[in-house]
C-alpha cells in the first residue's frame, strides 16, 4: 500500500487496498493535532461501509514505518480471511 498525506496541517496519512481503508495518525499528548500517547496510531475499516475504524494492536508505534508495516500485516490477515469475488 502507498500511504499519502490527507490533511495538509495535520499528520494524517491514508491508503486503501482490497476493500479496506487504513489511516495512520501521529498522536502527541501536547501541542496541535491528535492528543493521546506519543506515537503513530494505525487503524482500519471496510472501505465501502459506514463503520467506525478499528485500532491496530500495538498502536501507538514509535515510527511511521512500524505503523505502515502493521497496516500491511493487517491487510494480509484480512484478505486471507475474506473470500475473493
N, CA, C and O atoms as a GROMACS GRO file, in nm:
protein
  340
    1UNK      N    1   0.084  -0.118   0.000
    1UNK     CA    2   0.000   0.000   0.000
    1UNK      C    3   0.088   0.123   0.000
    1UNK      O    4   0.198   0.123   0.056
    2UNK      N    5   0.040   0.227  -0.063
    2UNK     CA    6   0.112   0.354  -0.067
    2UNK      C    7   0.031   0.456   0.013
    2UNK      O    8  -0.078   0.496  -0.028
    3UNK      N    9   0.086   0.499   0.126
    3UNK     CA   10   0.018   0.599   0.209
    3UNK      C   11   0.045   0.738   0.155
    3UNK      O   12   0.155   0.768   0.107
    4UNK      N   13  -0.056   0.825   0.163
    4UNK     CA   14  -0.039   0.965   0.125
    4UNK      C   15  -0.099   1.053   0.234
    4UNK      O   16  -0.194   1.014   0.303
    5UNK      N   17  -0.042   1.171   0.248
    5UNK     CA   18  -0.090   1.265   0.349
    5UNK      C   19  -0.224   1.320   0.305
    5UNK      O   20  -0.238   1.365   0.191
    6UNK      N   21  -0.324   1.317   0.394
    6UNK     CA   22  -0.459   1.356   0.355
    6UNK      C   23  -0.498   1.496   0.399
    6UNK      O   24  -0.584   1.558   0.337
    7UNK      N   25  -0.437   1.547   0.505
    7UNK     CA   26  -0.467   1.681   0.555
    7UNK      C   27  -0.336   1.756   0.567
    7UNK      O   28  -0.242   1.708   0.631
    8UNK      N   29  -0.329   1.872   0.506
    8UNK     CA   30  -0.203   1.946   0.497
    8UNK      C   31  -0.141   1.982   0.631
    8UNK      O   32  -0.019   1.968   0.648
    9UNK      N   33  -0.220   2.026   0.726
    9UNK     CA   34  -0.164   2.078   0.851
    9UNK      C   35  -0.171   1.979   0.968
    9UNK      O   36  -0.136   2.014   1.081
   10UNK      N   37  -0.216   1.858   0.941
   10UNK     CA   38  -0.220   1.755   1.044
   10UNK      C   39  -0.145   1.633   0.994
   10UNK      O   40  -0.136   1.610   0.874
   11UNK      N   41  -0.093   1.556   1.086
   11UNK     CA   42  -0.020   1.436   1.048
   11UNK      C   43  -0.117   1.319   1.037
   11UNK      O   44  -0.134   1.240   1.129
   12UNK      N   45  -0.181   1.311   0.918
   12UNK     CA   46  -0.276   1.205   0.887
   12UNK      C   47  -0.239   1.150   0.749
   12UNK      O   48  -0.226   1.225   0.652
   13UNK      N   49  -0.223   1.018   0.743
   13UNK     CA   50  -0.193   0.952   0.615
   13UNK      C   51  -0.298   0.844   0.593
   13UNK      O   52  -0.346   0.783   0.689
   14UNK      N   53  -0.335   0.820   0.467
   14UNK     CA   54  -0.433   0.716   0.439
   14UNK      C   55  -0.391   0.636   0.316
   14UNK      O   56  -0.314   0.682   0.232
   15UNK      N   57  -0.446   0.515   0.309
   15UNK     CA   58  -0.425   0.427   0.195
   15UNK      C   59  -0.542   0.330   0.192
   15UNK      O   60  -0.608   0.308   0.293
   16UNK      N   61  -0.566   0.272   0.074
   16UNK     CA   62  -0.671   0.171   0.065
   16UNK      C   63  -0.626   0.061  -0.030
   16UNK      O   64  -0.549   0.084  -0.124
   17UNK      N   65  -0.676  -0.059  -0.003
   17UNK     CA   66  -0.645  -0.174  -0.087
   17UNK      C   67  -0.743  -0.286  -0.052
   17UNK      O   68  -0.783  -0.302   0.064
   18UNK      N   69  -0.781  -0.363  -0.153
   18UNK     CA   70  -0.863  -0.484  -0.131
   18UNK      C   71  -0.982  -0.462  -0.039
   18UNK      O   72  -1.003  -0.539   0.055
   19UNK      N   73  -1.061  -0.358  -0.065
   19UNK     CA   74  -1.185  -0.333   0.009
   19UNK      C   75  -1.164  -0.281   0.151
   19UNK      O   76  -1.258  -0.280   0.230
   20UNK      N   77  -1.042  -0.237   0.184
   20UNK     CA   78  -1.015  -0.187   0.318
   20UNK      C   79  -0.946  -0.051   0.310
   20UNK      O   80  -0.869  -0.024   0.218
   21UNK      N   81  -0.975   0.033   0.409
   21UNK     CA   82  -0.914   0.165   0.422
   21UNK      C   83  -0.828   0.166   0.548
   21UNK      O   84  -0.868   0.115   0.652
   22UNK      N   85  -0.709   0.225   0.537
   22UNK     CA   86  -0.616   0.233   0.650
   22UNK      C   87  -0.578   0.378   0.674
   22UNK      O   88  -0.562   0.455   0.579
   23UNK      N   89  -0.564   0.415   0.800
   23UNK     CA   90  -0.525   0.551   0.837
   23UNK      C   91  -0.417   0.543   0.945
   23UNK      O   92  -0.425   0.462   1.037
   24UNK      N   93  -0.318   0.629   0.930
   24UNK     CA   94  -0.214   0.644   1.033
   24UNK      C   95  -0.215   0.790   1.077
   24UNK      O   96  -0.211   0.880   0.994
   25UNK      N   97  -0.221   0.812   1.207
   25UNK     CA   98  -0.215   0.947   1.262
   25UNK      C   99  -0.098   0.954   1.359
   25UNK      O  100  -0.056   0.853   1.415
   26UNK      N  101  -0.048   1.074   1.378
   26UNK     CA  102   0.057   1.093   1.477
   26UNK      C  103  -0.004   1.162   1.597
   26UNK      O  104  -0.053   1.275   1.588
   27UNK      N  105  -0.002   1.093   1.711
   27UNK     CA  106  -0.058   1.147   1.834
   27UNK      C  107   0.052   1.205   1.921
   27UNK      O  108   0.165   1.157   1.922
   28UNK      N  109   0.015   1.310   1.993
   28UNK     CA  110   0.108   1.378   2.082
   28UNK      C  111   0.027   1.430   2.199
   28UNK      O  112  -0.073   1.499   2.177
   29UNK      N  113   0.065   1.402   2.323
   29UNK     CA  114  -0.014   1.448   2.437
   29UNK      C  115  -0.020   1.600   2.450
   29UNK      O  116  -0.112   1.653   2.514
   30UNK      N  117   0.075   1.670   2.393
   30UNK     CA  118   0.076   1.816   2.398
   30UNK      C  119   0.094   1.870   2.256
   30UNK      O  120   0.149   1.802   2.170
   31UNK      N  121   0.046   1.989   2.233
   31UNK     CA  122   0.065   2.051   2.102
   31UNK      C  123  -0.054   2.029   2.010
   31UNK      O  124  -0.156   1.973   2.052
   32UNK      N  125  -0.042   2.073   1.885
   32UNK     CA  126  -0.152   2.062   1.790
   32UNK      C  127  -0.172   1.918   1.743
   32UNK      O  128  -0.083   1.834   1.757
   33UNK      N  129  -0.288   1.893   1.687
   33UNK     CA  130  -0.315   1.761   1.630
   33UNK      C  131  -0.388   1.670   1.726
   33UNK      O  132  -0.458   1.716   1.817
   34UNK      N  133  -0.372   1.541   1.706
   34UNK     CA  134  -0.440   1.442   1.786
   34UNK      C  135  -0.370   1.424   1.920
   34UNK      O  136  -0.248   1.412   1.926
   35UNK      N  137  -0.448   1.423   2.025
   35UNK     CA  138  -0.392   1.407   2.160
   35UNK      C  139  -0.409   1.263   2.204
   35UNK      O  140  -0.517   1.204   2.190
   36UNK      N  141  -0.306   1.208   2.255
   36UNK     CA  142  -0.304   1.070   2.302
   36UNK      C  143  -0.160   1.038   2.338
   36UNK      O  144  -0.076   1.128   2.347
   37UNK      N  145  -0.132   0.912   2.358
   37UNK     CA  146   0.006   0.873   2.385
   37UNK      C  147   0.090   0.904   2.263
   37UNK      O  148   0.043   0.891   2.150
   38UNK      N  149   0.213   0.945   2.284
   38UNK     CA  150   0.301   0.986   2.176
   38UNK      C  151   0.330   0.868   2.083
   38UNK      O  152   0.371   0.761   2.129
   39UNK      N  153   0.310   0.887   1.954
   39UNK     CA  154   0.342   0.784   1.855
   39UNK      C  155   0.245   0.783   1.739
   39UNK      O  156   0.157   0.868   1.728
   40UNK      N  157   0.262   0.683   1.653
   40UNK     CA  158   0.182   0.668   1.533
   40UNK      C  159   0.073   0.564   1.557
   40UNK      O  160   0.103   0.449   1.589
   41UNK      N  161  -0.052   0.605   1.542
   41UNK     CA  162  -0.166   0.518   1.565
   41UNK      C  163  -0.219   0.473   1.429
   41UNK      O  164  -0.247   0.556   1.342
   42UNK      N  165  -0.233   0.342   1.412
   42UNK     CA  166  -0.282   0.284   1.287
   42UNK      C  167  -0.421   0.225   1.309
   42UNK      O  168  -0.448   0.166   1.414
   43UNK      N  169  -0.508   0.242   1.211
   43UNK     CA  170  -0.642   0.186   1.220
   43UNK      C  171  -0.690   0.145   1.080
   43UNK      O  172  -0.634   0.186   0.979
   44UNK      N  173  -0.796   0.063   1.078
   44UNK     CA  174  -0.852   0.018   0.951
   44UNK      C  175  -1.003   0.009   0.963
   44UNK      O  176  -1.059   0.008   1.072
   45UNK      N  177  -1.068   0.004   0.847
   45UNK     CA  178  -1.212  -0.021   0.840
   45UNK      C  179  -1.245  -0.071   0.700
   45UNK      O  180  -1.166  -0.050   0.608
   46UNK      N  181  -1.359  -0.138   0.683
   46UNK     CA  182  -1.401  -0.176   0.548
   46UNK      C  183  -1.421  -0.051   0.463
   46UNK      O  184  -1.474   0.049   0.511
   47UNK      N  185  -1.379  -0.056   0.340
   47UNK     CA  186  -1.376   0.062   0.253
   47UNK      C  187  -1.514   0.119   0.222
   47UNK      O  188  -1.531   0.241   0.226
   48UNK      N  189  -1.611   0.036   0.192
   48UNK     CA  190  -1.741   0.085   0.147
   48UNK      C  191  -1.853   0.064   0.248
   48UNK      O  192  -1.968   0.040   0.212
   49UNK      N  193  -1.818   0.073   0.375
   49UNK     CA  194  -1.918   0.060   0.480
   49UNK      C  195  -1.903   0.176   0.577
   49UNK      O  196  -1.792   0.220   0.606
   50UNK      N  197  -2.015   0.224   0.625
   50UNK     CA  198  -2.011   0.334   0.723
   50UNK      C  199  -1.996   0.276   0.863
   50UNK      O  200  -2.092   0.269   0.940
   51UNK      N  201  -1.876   0.235   0.894
   51UNK     CA  202  -1.846   0.178   1.025
   51UNK      C  203  -1.726   0.252   1.082
   51UNK      O  204  -1.645   0.308   1.009
   52UNK      N  205  -1.716   0.250   1.213
   52UNK     CA  206  -1.603   0.312   1.279
   52UNK      C  207  -1.474   0.236   1.252
   52UNK      O  208  -1.476   0.118   1.216
   53UNK      N  209  -1.364   0.304   1.269
   53UNK     CA  210  -1.233   0.242   1.247
   53UNK      C  211  -1.195   0.154   1.366
   53UNK      O  212  -1.241   0.176   1.478
   54UNK      N  213  -1.111   0.056   1.339
   54UNK     CA  214  -1.062  -0.036   1.441
   54UNK      C  215  -0.912  -0.014   1.456
   54UNK      O  216  -0.836  -0.025   1.359
   55UNK      N  217  -0.870   0.018   1.577
   55UNK     CA  218  -0.728   0.044   1.602
   55UNK      C  219  -0.649  -0.086   1.591
   55UNK      O  220  -0.692  -0.190   1.642
   56UNK      N  221  -0.535  -0.079   1.524
   56UNK     CA  222  -0.449  -0.196   1.506
   56UNK      C  223  -0.367  -0.216   1.634
   56UNK      O  224  -0.309  -0.122   1.687
   57UNK      N  225  -0.364  -0.340   1.681
   57UNK     CA  226  -0.291  -0.374   1.802
   57UNK      C  227  -0.145  -0.332   1.793
   57UNK      O  228  -0.082  -0.343   1.688
   58UNK      N  229  -0.093  -0.283   1.903
   58UNK     CA  230   0.045  -0.234   1.907
   58UNK      C  231   0.053  -0.083   1.897
   58UNK      O  232   0.156  -0.024   1.928
   59UNK      N  233  -0.056  -0.020   1.854
   59UNK     CA  234  -0.059   0.126   1.844
   59UNK      C  235  -0.055   0.186   1.984
   59UNK      O  236  -0.117   0.130   2.074
   60UNK      N  237   0.013   0.296   2.005
   60UNK     CA  238   0.092   0.372   1.908
   60UNK      C  239   0.230   0.310   1.885
   60UNK      O  240   0.291   0.252   1.974
   61UNK      N  241   0.276   0.326   1.761
   61UNK     CA  242   0.407   0.276   1.720
   61UNK      C  243   0.509   0.389   1.729
   61UNK      O  244   0.474   0.507   1.720
   62UNK      N  245   0.635   0.353   1.748
   62UNK     CA  246   0.741   0.453   1.761
   62UNK      C  247   0.770   0.524   1.630
   62UNK      O  248   0.801   0.644   1.630
   63UNK      N  249   0.760   0.453   1.518
   63UNK     CA  250   0.792   0.514   1.389
   63UNK      C  251   0.678   0.496   1.290
   63UNK      O  252   0.593   0.407   1.306
   64UNK      N  253   0.676   0.581   1.188
   64UNK     CA  254   0.578   0.568   1.081
   64UNK      C  255   0.596   0.434   1.011
   64UNK      O  256   0.497   0.369   0.977
   65UNK      N  257   0.720   0.393   0.988
   65UNK     CA  258   0.748   0.266   0.920
   65UNK      C  259   0.688   0.148   0.997
   65UNK      O  260   0.636   0.055   0.936
   66UNK      N  261   0.697   0.152   1.130
   66UNK     CA  262   0.637   0.044   1.212
   66UNK      C  263   0.485   0.042   1.195
   66UNK      O  264   0.426  -0.066   1.184
   67UNK      N  265   0.423   0.158   1.192
   67UNK     CA  266   0.277   0.167   1.174
   67UNK      C  267   0.238   0.118   1.034
   67UNK      O  268   0.139   0.047   1.018
   68UNK      N  269   0.316   0.156   0.935
   68UNK     CA  270   0.291   0.112   0.797
   68UNK      C  271   0.304  -0.040   0.786
   68UNK      O  272   0.222  -0.105   0.721
   69UNK      N  273   0.407  -0.097   0.848
   69UNK     CA  274   0.425  -0.243   0.848
   69UNK      C  275   0.306  -0.312   0.914
   69UNK      O  276   0.261  -0.417   0.867
   70UNK      N  277   0.255  -0.255   1.023
   70UNK     CA  278   0.139  -0.313   1.092
   70UNK      C  279   0.016  -0.310   1.002
   70UNK      O  280  -0.063  -0.404   1.001
   71UNK      N  281  -0.002  -0.203   0.928
   71UNK     CA  282  -0.115  -0.194   0.834
   71UNK      C  283  -0.103  -0.300   0.724
   71UNK      O  284  -0.202  -0.364   0.690
   72UNK      N  285   0.016  -0.316   0.670
   72UNK     CA  286   0.036  -0.417   0.567
   72UNK      C  287   0.013  -0.558   0.621
   72UNK      O  288  -0.046  -0.641   0.552
   73UNK      N  289   0.057  -0.585   0.742
   73UNK     CA  290   0.033  -0.715   0.804
   73UNK      C  291  -0.116  -0.738   0.826
   73UNK      O  292  -0.167  -0.848   0.806
   74UNK      N  293  -0.186  -0.633   0.869
   74UNK     CA  294  -0.331  -0.645   0.891
   74UNK      C  295  -0.402  -0.670   0.758
   74UNK      O  296  -0.496  -0.749   0.754
   75UNK      N  297  -0.359  -0.605   0.652
   75UNK     CA  298  -0.419  -0.628   0.520
   75UNK      C  299  -0.402  -0.773   0.479
   75UNK      O  300  -0.496  -0.835   0.428
   76UNK      N  301  -0.284  -0.829   0.499
   76UNK     CA  302  -0.261  -0.969   0.466
   76UNK      C  303  -0.353  -1.058   0.549
   76UNK      O  304  -0.411  -1.154   0.497
   77UNK      N  305  -0.367  -1.026   0.676
   77UNK     CA  306  -0.455  -1.102   0.764
   77UNK      C  307  -0.601  -1.092   0.718
   77UNK      O  308  -0.671  -1.193   0.711
   78UNK      N  309  -0.646  -0.972   0.687
   78UNK     CA  310  -0.785  -0.952   0.646
   78UNK      C  311  -0.816  -1.018   0.512
   78UNK      O  312  -0.921  -1.081   0.496
   79UNK      N  313  -0.729  -1.006   0.418
   79UNK     CA  314  -0.755  -1.062   0.285
   79UNK      C  315  -0.743  -1.213   0.284
   79UNK      O  316  -0.802  -1.280   0.199
   80UNK      N  317  -0.668  -1.268   0.378
   80UNK     CA  318  -0.661  -1.413   0.391
   80UNK      C  319  -0.791  -1.471   0.442
   80UNK      O  320  -0.822  -1.587   0.414
   81UNK      N  321  -0.867  -1.392   0.518
   81UNK     CA  322  -0.994  -1.438   0.573
   81UNK      C  323  -1.111  -1.407   0.481
   81UNK      O  324  -1.218  -1.468   0.494
   82UNK      N  325  -1.093  -1.313   0.388
   82UNK     CA  326  -1.201  -1.268   0.303
   82UNK      C  327  -1.206  -1.346   0.174
   82UNK      O  328  -1.105  -1.353   0.104
   83UNK      N  329  -1.320  -1.406   0.137
   83UNK     CA  330  -1.328  -1.478   0.011
   83UNK      C  331  -1.316  -1.382  -0.107
   83UNK      O  332  -1.368  -1.270  -0.102
   84UNK      N  333  -1.248  -1.423  -0.211
   84UNK     CA  334  -1.232  -1.342  -0.332
   84UNK      C  335  -1.362  -1.342  -0.412
   84UNK      O  336  -1.430  -1.444  -0.421
   85UNK      N  337  -1.396  -1.226  -0.471
   85UNK     CA  338  -1.516  -1.214  -0.552
   85UNK      C  339  -1.482  -1.217  -0.698
   85UNK      O  340  -1.572  -1.208  -0.782
   0.00000   0.00000   0.00000
